[in-house]
Amino acid sequence: MDLQLTGRRVLVTGSSSGIGAAVARMLAEEGAKVVVHGRDRARAEAVAAEIGAAGVAIGELSTDAACKAVHAEAVAALGGNIEILINNAGGNSEGNSTKPPHQIDPDHFLSNFNANALAAIRLTNLSIPEMEAAKFGRVINVSSAVAVQPNNMGADYSAAKAAMNNFTVSLAGALKGAGITVNTVSPGIVMVDGLLRMGRDRLGNPEASFEEVTELLVNAGVFTLPPAGRLGIPEDLAIIICTLASPRSGYVTGANYRVDGGQIRSLN
Ligand SMILES: NC(=O)c1ccc[n+]([C@@H]2O[C@H](COP(=O)([O-])OP(=O)(O)OC[C@H]3O[C@@H](n4cnc5c(N)ncnc54)[C@H](OP(=O)(O)O)[C@@H]3O)[C@@H](O)[C@H]2O)c1
């Protein structure tokens, strides 16, 4: 199937590692012009070279000025406006909280909102006018399963991701008829390098396999396996994001795609 992504101009934030790197790689394989983003230039440039990206855009996304700089660098590298924006950068800016919600410092709620929701909102706001002028655009926000089913711990992160889901629905509605779709993709537990490293450290075996690390984490009660019977890998997200990014996916907007192996038990 041709996803009609050839030559499409894409910025994938947080693509210097993990889910974002897999998304950038798959989009590049589909012929898109991709800009790789991260805070660490060396890591971003390594991914960009490996996948044959159009360039890199480097910087924090935690202030308006920094986002403007990243947006401008991406547009320059692409040679035109961002047609497809994947707001993937983020994570728990305060580390995984072991505190119940009422004991989390209010500043941690603010910093998570900034690093996840506002990072996406700022870049979206910069990109939408250009998409409107072109009468085409795709915005895909990478949220989390915990946005709709929060754990007792980590409320600062879950609440920030829930805000992204909420923003997605409002924006999709506000852009009625503009040729721009806005969707959320919500990963469950995905084995990225950081998680693999944590498991290998606990095992004391730097060579431990994906399966060995999964077994360790499940046995330690860190996770339970979802109905799919395994943890996710970044490519599980990439295939769904590429599909939503396609010009052929114009009838899907305001949706939340759960890519969690069946972790969230929901009828919708
Ligand atoms: N892995 C999971 O199990 C899982 C589950 C649910 C949701 N998610 C979400 O999926 C997305 C990707 O996560 P991942 O697991 O692939 O993480 P990762 O491997 O740690 O990658 C995170 C990426 O985001 C960038 N980044 C983080 N904070 C940033 C900031 N303030 N400004 C600019 N760039 C920033 C990092 O850039 P540098 O490191 O180069 O600075 C890196 O490229 C995140 O939004 C995360 O919340 C992940």
The ligand as a MOL file (V3000), in Angstrom:
LIG
                    3D

  0  0  0     0  0            999 V3000
M  V30 BEGIN CTAB
M  V30 COUNTS 48 52 0 0 0
M  V30 BEGIN ATOM
M  V30 1 N 8.3500 4.2270 26.6090 0
M  V30 2 C 7.1550 4.1160 27.1640 0
M  V30 3 O 6.8500 3.1010 27.8340 0
M  V30 4 C 6.1090 5.1860 26.9860 0
M  V30 5 C 4.8260 4.9340 27.4450 0
M  V30 6 C 3.8430 5.9000 27.2910 0
M  V30 7 C 4.1490 7.1180 26.7010 0
M  V30 8 N 5.4160 7.3590 26.2700 0 CHG=1
M  V30 9 C 5.6820 8.6790 25.6450 0
M  V30 10 O 6.3370 8.4840 24.4210 0
M  V30 11 C 7.1800 9.6260 24.1360 0
M  V30 12 C 8.5800 9.1560 23.7720 0
M  V30 13 O 9.1150 8.4990 24.9010 0
M  V30 14 P 10.2840 7.3970 24.8130 0
M  V30 15 O 9.9270 6.3260 25.7720 0
M  V30 16 O 10.5970 7.0690 23.4120 0 CHG=-1
M  V30 17 O 11.4450 8.2450 25.5290 0
M  V30 18 P 13.0000 8.4470 25.2610 0
M  V30 19 O 13.6020 7.2740 24.6070 0
M  V30 20 O 13.5270 8.9090 26.5570 0
M  V30 21 O 12.9930 9.6820 24.2440 0
M  V30 22 C 12.5100 10.9380 24.6300 0
M  V30 23 C 12.8280 11.9300 23.5360 0
M  V30 24 O 12.2210 13.1870 23.8660 0
M  V30 25 C 13.2220 14.1970 23.9660 0
M  V30 26 N 12.8360 15.0900 25.0480 0
M  V30 27 C 12.4080 14.7540 26.2830 0
M  V30 28 N 12.0920 15.8590 26.9830 0
M  V30 29 C 12.3310 16.9190 26.1820 0
M  V30 30 C 12.2230 18.3210 26.3270 0
M  V30 31 N 11.8250 18.9020 27.4690 0
M  V30 32 N 12.5520 19.1160 25.2790 0
M  V30 33 C 12.9950 18.5680 24.1420 0
M  V30 34 N 13.1260 17.2460 23.9410 0
M  V30 35 C 12.7990 16.4260 24.9460 0
M  V30 36 C 14.5330 13.4580 24.1920 0
M  V30 37 O 15.5960 14.2210 23.6420 0
M  V30 38 P 17.1400 14.1410 24.1650 0
M  V30 39 O 17.2430 12.9140 25.0280 0
M  V30 40 O 17.9450 14.1200 22.9260 0
M  V30 41 O 17.3570 15.3470 24.9320 0
M  V30 42 C 14.3120 12.1750 23.3790 0
M  V30 43 O 14.5650 12.4000 22.0170 0
M  V30 44 C 7.1170 10.5120 25.3890 0
M  V30 45 O 6.2170 11.5800 25.1640 0
M  V30 46 C 6.6020 9.5850 26.4720 0
M  V30 47 O 5.8930 10.2610 27.4780 0
M  V30 48 C 6.4150 6.4320 26.4000 0
M  V30 END ATOM
M  V30 BEGIN BOND
M  V30 1 1 1 2
M  V30 2 2 2 3
M  V30 3 1 2 4
M  V30 4 1 4 5
M  V30 5 2 4 48
M  V30 6 2 5 6
M  V30 7 1 6 7
M  V30 8 2 7 8
M  V30 9 1 8 9
M  V30 10 1 8 48
M  V30 11 1 9 10
M  V30 12 1 9 46
M  V30 13 1 10 11
M  V30 14 1 11 12
M  V30 15 1 11 44
M  V30 16 1 12 13
M  V30 17 1 13 14
M  V30 18 2 14 15
M  V30 19 1 14 16
M  V30 20 1 14 17
M  V30 21 1 17 18
M  V30 22 2 18 19
M  V30 23 1 18 20
M  V30 24 1 18 21
M  V30 25 1 21 22
M  V30 26 1 22 23
M  V30 27 1 23 24
M  V30 28 1 23 42
M  V30 29 1 24 25
M  V30 30 1 25 26
M  V30 31 1 25 36
M  V30 32 1 26 27
M  V30 33 1 26 35
M  V30 34 2 27 28
M  V30 35 1 28 29
M  V30 36 1 29 30
M  V30 37 2 29 35
M  V30 38 1 30 31
M  V30 39 2 30 32
M  V30 40 1 32 33
M  V30 41 2 33 34
M  V30 42 1 34 35
M  V30 43 1 36 37
M  V30 44 1 36 42
M  V30 45 1 37 38
M  V30 46 2 38 39
M  V30 47 1 38 40
M  V30 48 1 38 41
M  V30 49 1 42 43
M  V30 50 1 44 45
M  V30 51 1 44 46
M  V30 52 1 46 47
M  V30 END BOND
M  V30 END CTAB
M  END
